[in-house]
Amino acid sequence: MGKRSEERAKRKAQKQERFEEAKASFVQKVSESHQPKYISDPDTPKIPHVASQVNQAAISTPKAIKDGGRFGEIVTWCVKNKDIKGKWSWHCPRQWTDEEWNTDISPHFEEFSQKTWAEIDELASGSGHKMHHDQEISTLIKEARRRWKKLGLEQFDTAFRFRLGGTKRAWGYIVQSHFFFVWWERKHKIYPTNK
């Protein structure tokens, strides 16, 4: 092997070594910044939630579109931003009871966590209406609109509503493919219908 060939082989080996070092550094950074985070409230089941790694662009445009968006992703959720203080004007407490959690909320969300958002979108009631869907904040009762703003959620002009049977609903918002559970509703008063 000539002197030029040796130098070329040496430069190639050095370049490969720098590449491997940069790759290892990148993998370590990604691993550290994408560790799942869990709710620390001991009374709440350990449910993963998204924190600082949520894309800021998704926060300003939370409504996904079917040609990419969240629809291919599995549903994830948390109660990190729950609004449970006080009562609604119709005298229902915002806080759910242990029985409601164990009977009405947790079992449904365990089931939702096994589905993609596309599968959630396809679920319909016996009358053909979507069971779970986006809801424009402007269509909610005034009390809910004010509360939404007070919670600092005015950047979301659309909420998402899960129907949990009868008049029971779980309200929140979606960032990327993650549902942030905000309100537990028993009587279908946040968005009343004539039915």
Salt bridges, closest charged atoms under 4 A:
GLU20 OE1 - LYS23 NZ 3.58
ASP41 OD2 - LYS82 NZ 4.00
ASP83 OD2 - ARG94 NE 3.83
ASP83 OD2 - ARG147 NE 2.63
GLU100 OE2 - ARG186 NE 2.61
ASP104 OD2 - LYS168 NZ 3.30
ASP121 OD2 - LYS66 NZ 2.86
ASP121 OD1 - LYS130 NZ 2.67
ASP134 OD1 - ARG70 NH2 3.79
GLU136 OE2 - LYS63 NZ 3.06
GLU143 OE2 - ARG94 NH2 3.90
